[in-house]
Amino acid sequence: MKTITRYLTYFLLVVLLGGVSCTDNGSDEPDMPPGGEQPAPGGPAPGGGVADDGELPGFDYEITAWNGETASDAALDVAGTDADMYHEANSFSNVVTVTYNGASATVESSNNAITSNIAGAYVAIDMLTNSVAGTEIVVKGKSEDGGLKIYGNKKFKLTLQGVELASQKGPAINNQCKKGMFVHLADGTTNSLADAESYSDDTYYNNPAVIEDRKGCFFSEGNMLFSGSGVLSVAGKNNHAVVTDGLMMIRPGVTLVVTEAANNAIHVKGDLNDNVGLKMNGGLVYANVASVAGKAVKCDLNVEVAGGTMLLNVSGDATYDTTDKDTSSATCIKAGKNIIFTGGKHVLKSTGSGGKGLNADGEITVAGGEVTITTTGGEYVYSDAITSSPKAVKADGNVTISDGVLNIAATGKSDGAEGLDSGASLSISGGETFVYAYDDAVNITSSMLVSGGKLYAYSSNNDGIDANSTLTVSGGVVIGVGTGEPESGIDVDKSDNFVVKGGVVIALGGALQSSPSSSSTQCSVVCKGLEVSKDNVISVLDSSGKPVIAFKSPRSYNRGTLMLSSSDITTGKSYTVSMGGSISGYASAWNGWFAGGSWSGGTEQGSVSVNGLVTTLGN
């Protein structure tokens, strides 16, 4: 195993030992997993990293306090030409400098049209009255009883240049300007903000007749556009930590740390004009949230992650909202619309009851990057009729995976503790997806299509893959591992809806709920009644004794059922099924699947002549 990267300064890997014995037909749960250090972001994919020995990785990281680690991708930052998104595309000829010094503060301005109000260390900057444009506000110094409020109607730049600000009245920084705010973290600086646990009236209001929003420690009415290679640490003691009623963009080099949030760490309403809520192009975002139903990232619109690193931990339990008449769960990333990953390396963990990793009211797309997601909590029960189950990945809409690495684990021992759950369809055309769950590892309401990539779905107490409508495999590698009878590796509600046209398909469990239908074009061999010990390799051998496909069982079965499908299994040929031998020199391998190679030893289970799409051995 490769050396754990520096991101493990955030995490201590906890290896889960001692499996749970399955009650169905004597099938034994394997250890999770023995002996290995699992890499954090930047290392090899945990799923792909164990391809050769067939062991199952367990994703369980203990989140520790932020220790000063910063983003390492500042060199990747490139300024664009869009003046609404990049401060470099604008001119800021006016400079206002706010300096905090304990119980007092000073303001220096290059433009007399910009006014200020100072009460102790509480400062209000007014660019609104005279409608001043092109302003940069530089903030520095320290106060344990101060705050900053900003009024304006033009976009502006806020440069944090080594400020430590804790308010005892309300938000630490309150931006009442609805235009864009470019938040620049000066290179080499560390900045910290904390708000009051209980908000009182502000010292100054530009228009006392207007009720101002104060939704968190660092609040903005307009867009928040983060840049620079400095650090911003935020403690949200009253409500949210960092919150905007516009969109949020985070550029490479930015380090944004939320050490505490009474509600959500990052709360984004979004911009309806472009349907963007949070756009993360790079940087490092760390959030540790312990509040009931708290979110590390909550966005009303889309969350788009193109790079950088997210290290998100939520530990609060779910709750029931009597106003909305619905449950609300602690979630690492919650989107009112879609979640899209195209790059970066990310670790997400939820430990409370009913917790979620990714939760989208719309669709979830993984087209690049490496995402590791863990939920460990059990089911939240408000009443017999109102519950919330933990889900590592949950989408009301479609889930699409075309590239990247997705590692998922839902280890909480409760009904509904599922790894990947889509209320619509699942489409996989590339990448590597590894799913471990107590309940169904993969549960899809509508169609499921695999045309490429790799999918490993392992359940410790139910089906590996539960396709409630249709499952079509035309390419790639699909491995489903379920528990003992009546559970199965792959469960399709109707056999007519299980179609195999290509790729590699392996299903191991206590039963085979569905055999490939007559619409299939690729042959399958089904072995029933197998006595399988953990780590036994089962191989289909051709007439010369060479393996065409083999699989290493991750658990034991008293009466197991194994389905193997590959383009190398063809009609008109005879094959022998052997178990317990060893395989070497294989051409391809991934998480217990082997193609080609040489076979030695083993015990013959029987021979079959393939004369149709599905050939059965045993009973």
N, C-alpha and C positions, 0 to 999 in steps of 0.2 A: 504494500500500500504506500502511495506517495506520502511525503511529509505533509502534515497539516499546515495550511497556509496561515498567514498572520491574522486572518479574520477569526481564528479560534481564540483570539484574546477576548472576543465577545462571548464565546460559547465553551462550555465543557460538555463533551459528548458523554451521554449516559447510555451505556449499552444495556439493553433489556435482556435479561437472562431468565431461563426457566419458563418454557412455553406453557400454554394452557391446553390441557387434554380435551380433545373434542369428544362430545358425548354421542355423536352420530356414528354408530357402527364401528367403534374402536379406532377411529383415525386419530393419530397423535399430532398435536401441534408442535412444530419445530422450535428450537431455541431461536431467539431474535437478537441479532445474529451473533454467533460466538466470536469472540476475540477481535474485533478490529476497530481501529479508529476510523471514523467516517469523516471525510474532509468537509470543511466549510466552503463557502464560495471561493472560487479560484482553484480548487483542487479538482480531481477527476469526479465525474458524476457517480454518486453512490450506487445507482442502479447498474450503470455500465461498468463501474469499477470492479464488480464482482462477477463479471461475465464468465470467467473460466472455471470457477469452482461451484457455481450454482447456489451459493449461500444467499440468504435474503437479508438485505440491510434494514436496520431499524433507524428511523430518523427521530432522534429525541435529544434536542439540545437544551441545556440549561442556560437560560439567558442571564448574563451577568451585567453589572453596571457598566456604562460606557467609560472607557479608560483613556480616552484622548485620541483614539485612532481617527485618522482623517482620510478624506477621499484621495485617491492616488491617480486620478485620471484628468488632472487639470490640463495636461498637454493636448488632450483631445478636444478641448473647447475651441470652437470656431464661431466667431461672431457672424450673424446673418445680416441681411440688409433690411429686414422688416423693422421699421421704426417702432412698431407697437410691441415687439417682442425683445429687441436688443437695444440696450442703452447706448452701444457704440454707434448706432445709426441716428443718434440724436445729438443736439448741442445743448449743453447746460452751462450757460454763461453766468448765471447767478449762483452764488455759493453762500449757504447758511451753515454756520458751525455751532453746534450745541455741545457744550462741555459741562459734564456733571462733576461736582466736587462735594461729595457727602450730602449735606442738607441743603445745598444751594446749586444753582446752575447759571451759566452765562450763555448768551446768544450773540453771535457776530454775524452780520449780514452785509453782503456787497450791494444790496438793492434795498433802498428805503421803502419801496412799495410793499415789501414783505414785512409784516409786523409780527410781534411776538408778545405773549403774556407769560410772565414768570411768577410763580408763587412757591417759594422755597425751591424744591427741585422738580416741581411739576411745570412743564413747559408746553405751550401751545404755539405752533407756527401757523400763521395765516397768510396763505397765498391766494385765498378765495376772494376776499373783499376787493382787491385790485386786479384780480384775474391775471396773476403773474405766471408766465410760462418759462420753461428752460431753467429749472432750479435743481441744484444738488444740495441735499441736506446731509451734512457730515456729523455723526454722533460719536462721542467718545467720553471717557471718564467713568466715574463710579458713584452710585447712590443706592442706598438701601431703603430710601423713601422718596421715590421720584417716578416720573413718567413723562411720556412724550405723546402729544396729540398733534395731528397734521390736518389742516384744511386746505383745499384747493380744488380747481376744476380743470387742471392740465396735468398731463403725465409728468412725473418727476423721478429723480434718482435719490434713493436713501442709502448712504454709505455708512456701514457700521464699522468703526475704526477702533475697536477695542473698548467696547462699552459694557459695563456691568450695571444692570438696572433692575431694581425690584420695587414694584409699586405696592403701596399700602392702601390705595384707594380704588384701583380698577386695573385695566390693562396696562402693561408696561409700555407698549406702543400701540396707539389707536389711530389708524389712518382713515379719516372721514372723506377722503377724495375718491370719487368713483372712477377716476381715470387710472391708467396703469402706474404702478409703483415698482421701479427697478430697485430691488434690494441687493446691494453689492457688499459682499463680505470682503473687506480689505485683506489683501494677501498677508499671511502670517499673523493675523489677529484672531483672538478668541473672544467671542461676545456672548453674554448671557442675559436672559430676560426671565423675570418671574412676576406674576401678577398677584393681586390680593386674593385671599380665600373668600372674602366677602366684599362685594363692591359697594361703595358709597358714592355720593354725588361728586362729579368732577369739579375741579377748581374753576374751570373756565369753559364756557360754551359760546361758540360764534353766534349761534342763533338759539336762544333758550327755548323758543317755541317749538323747535324740532327735537323729536325724541331720537337720540343717537343709539345705534347698535353698539354693543360692547360684548362680543361673543367669545372673547378669549384673551389670552396673554398678549399675543401679537396678532392684531386684528386689522383687516383692510376691507374697505368697501369696494375697492377695485382690484384689478389683477395684481398678483404678486409674482415678480419675475426675478428669481434668484441667480446671482452670478458671483464670481470671485472664488478665491481659494482659501478664504478664511473659514472660521467655524462659528456657528450660531447654536447655542444651547438654550432650550426653552423649557420652563416648568409652568404648566397650566394648572393652577391651583383652584380656579373657580369653575371653569367650563372646559373649552377647548384650549389647546396650546397654541398652534398656528392655524389661523382661520381667515379665509377670504370669501367674499361674496362674488368674486370674479373667478378667473382661472389662475392656475399656478403652474409655473415652469421652473424646473431645476436643471441647471447647466452643469457640465463636467467641472470638477474641482470643488464644488460646493459641499460642505459638511453641515448637515442639518440634524440636530440631535434633540429629541424630546425625552426628557428624563422623567416627566410626570405629567399626567393629564387627568383632570377630574371627569372628563368625558372622552373626547376624541383627541388624538395627538395632532393629526393634520385633517382639517375639515375644509372642504372645497365645494362651493356651490357651482362654479363653472360659468362658462360663457355660452349662452344659447345660440349665438350667431354662428359659431364654428363647432358647436357640440363638444368642446374640449373642456374637461375639468382639470385634471392633473396630467402634465406632460413632463416626464422625467427623462432627460437626455443623458444624464450622467450624474456623478457625485455620489455621496454616501448619505443615506437617510437611516437613522437609527431611532427607534421608538419603543418604549417600554411602558405599557399601559395596564394598570391594575384595576380600573374602574368597572363597575357592573355594566355589561353590554357595551363597553368602550371599544372604539375602533382605532387602530393605528393609522389607517388612512380611510377617510369617509369622503366620498365624492358623489354629487348628485348626477353627474354626467359621466363621460368616459375617463378611464385611467389608462394612459399610454406610457409604457415603460420601454425605452429604447436603449438604455445603458445604465451604467453605474451599479450600485449595490444597495439593496434594501435589507435591513436587519430589523425585523418587526416581531414584537412579542406582545400578545394580549393574554391576560390571565383572569379577567373577570368572568363571572357567571352570566348566563342569559337572564332575561327578566321578561315580565309580561306588561305591555303597555296598555293600561285600561282605557286610554283615549283612542289609540289606534286599533284596539281590539286585536292585537297580534303580539307575538313574541319578538324579542330583539336580542341578538347574540353578540358577544364579543367577537370581533372579526379583524383579521390582519388588514385586508383590503376589501372594502365594501363599495360597490359602484352602483349608482342608480341606472346606469346603462351598461356599457361594455368595459371589459378589462382586456388589454392588449399588451403582450410581451413580445418584443423583437430583439432584445439584447440585455446584457448585464448578468450579474450573478447575485442571487437573492435567497435569503433564508427567512421563512415565515413560520411562526409557531403560535398556536392557541391552546391554552390549557384548561380553561374554565368549562363548566357544563354547557352543552349545546353550542360550543365554540365553532367558528368557521375560519378557514384559511383565506381562500378567495371566494367571494360571494357577489355575483353580478345579477342584477335584475334583467339584464340583457344577455349578451354573448361573452364568452371567454375565448380568446385566441392566443395561442403560443406559436410564434413564428421565428423564435430565436431566443438565445440566452439560456440560462440555467436557473431553474426555480425549484427550491426544496421546501416542502410544506408539511407541517405536522400538526395534527390535533390529538390531544391526549385525554380530554375531558369526556364525561359520560353524558347521558341524556338529561336535559332540563325538563322538569315536570312541574307545571303550574297547577294542573288538574288532570283528571283522567282523560279529558278530551283535548287538553291544550299542552303540547309538549314541543320540544325543539331538540333535534338530534344533531350531534356533531358531524360536520362535513369538512373534509380538507379542501375540496374544490366543488363549488355548487353554482350552477347557472340556471336561470329560468329559461334561457334561450339555448342556442347551439354552442357546442364546444368544438373548436377546430385546432388541430395540432399539425403543423407543417414542418417544423424544424425545432432545434433546440433540445434541451434536456429538462424533463419534468419529473421530479421525485416526490411522491405523495405517500403519506402515512396517516391513517386514522386509527389510533391504537386504543382509544377508549372502549371499554367493554360494555357496550350498550347496543340495543336494537337501533338500527339506523345510522350507526357509526360507519359511514361510507367514505371511500376515498374520492372518487370522481362521480358526481351526480349531475346529470343534465336533464332538465325538464323538456328538452326537445331532442336534438340529434347530436351525435359525436362523429366527427370526421378526422381520420388520421392519415396523413399522406407522407409524413417524414418525422425525423427526430426520434428521441428515445423517451418512452414514458414508463415509469415504474410505479405501481400502485400497491400498497399494503393496507388492508383494512380489517377491522373486526367483523363488520357486516359485509355486504357486497362491496368488493373492491371497485368495480365499475357498474353503475346502474344508469341505464339510458331509457328514457320514456319512449322516444320515437326511434328513428332509424339510426343504425350504427354502420359506418363504412370505413374499412381499412384498406387503403390502396398502396401504402408504403410505410416506411418507418418501423418502429418496434414498440410493442405494448406487452408489458408483463403485469398481470392482475392477480393478486394473491389475497385470498380471504382466510382469516383464522377461524371463522365461525359460520360462513355462508358460501355463496357462489363467488367465483372469481369474476366472471362477467355475467351480468344479468341484463339481457337485451329484451325489453318488453314489447318490441315491435319487430324490427328486422335487423339482421346482421349479415353483411356482405363483406367478404374478404377477397380482394383481387390482387394483393401484393403485400410485401412487408412480412413481419413476424408477429404473430398473435399468440400469447401464452396465457391461459387462464387456469388457475389452481384454486379449487374449492375444497371443502371439508368432506367428511364421510357422507354416506347415503342419508337423506335424499339429495344433498347438495351436490353441485357439479362445478367443473372448471368453467364451462360455458353453458349458460341457460338461456335459450331463446324460447319465448312463449309458444311459438308454433314452429314445428320442424320445416314447414313449407317456407318459412321466412329466414332460414339459415342457409346461406348460399356461399360456397367456396369456389372461387374461380382462379385463384392463384395464391402465391405466397406460401408461408409456413403457418400452420395452425396446430396448436397443441392444447388439449383440454384434459386436465387430470382432476378427478374428484371421486366421490362415492357413487355417482351415477352420471349418465349422459342424458340430460333432459331432452336434447334435440340433436338429431343426426342431420348432416347436410342434406338438403333437398335435391330433388331431381333437376332443379335448375342449375345445380352446380356443374362445373366442367373439370374439376380436379378431384382425383381419387383420395379416399381416406381409409385408414385402417383403425378399427375400434377394438380395443382389447378389454374384455370384461372379467370380473372376478379375480383381479390380480392381488396377490399377497405382496405388498411393497414395503420395503424398509426404507427409512430416511436415507438419502444419498445413494440409493440404488439407481443405476443407469439402465434404462429400458431402450432397446435398440431394434429397429426394423432392418434386417439384413437381406441383401439381394442373394441371388442364387450362388454367387461366388463367396458369400460370407462377408461382404463389405457393407458397413452401415450406410443407409441412405438418409436416415434421420434418427436421432437419439435424444433422450431427455433424462436429466438427472432429477429424481423426485425430491422435493424439499421437505417431505413429510412421509409418515408411514400410513398405510391403509391395510385393513383386513380384507376388504373386498373392493378394490379400486377399479375405476374405469378410466381408460386412457384412450384419447383419440389423437391420431397423428395424421396430418395431411401435408403433402409436399408434391411438387411437380416431378420429383424423382420416383414417386409411386405411380406406376402406370398399369393400365389394363393388359391382360394377357401374360402377366408375369407372376411368379411365385416368390413369396417372401417368408422369412423366418423371424419370429419375435423372440428376442433373448433378453434376459434381465440379470443384473448383478455382475456384469463383466466390466471391463475398462476400455476406454476409447482414447486414441491418440492420433496425432497427425491430422486432425480434422481441419477442414477448409474454413468453416465459420463456426462461431460459438457466441452465445449471449444468454446469460442468466439460466444456465442449465440446458440450453438447446445446443445440439451439435449437428453439423452437416458434414458428411463424408468422413474420411479418416480410416483408421484400422481398429478392428474389434478383437478383443481377446478375452477368453474365459466366458463366464456367464452361464445361465441355465436356460435351456430352450423352453419357451412357453407354448409353442405350437407353430404351425405353418399355415399360410393362407395363399390361395390363388385369387388374384384380383381380377374379377370379371365384371365388376360394376363400380359405381361411384363410391359405395360404402361396403367394405368387407369386414365382417365381425369375427373375432376370435374369442372363444370362451362364452360364458353365460353367467 
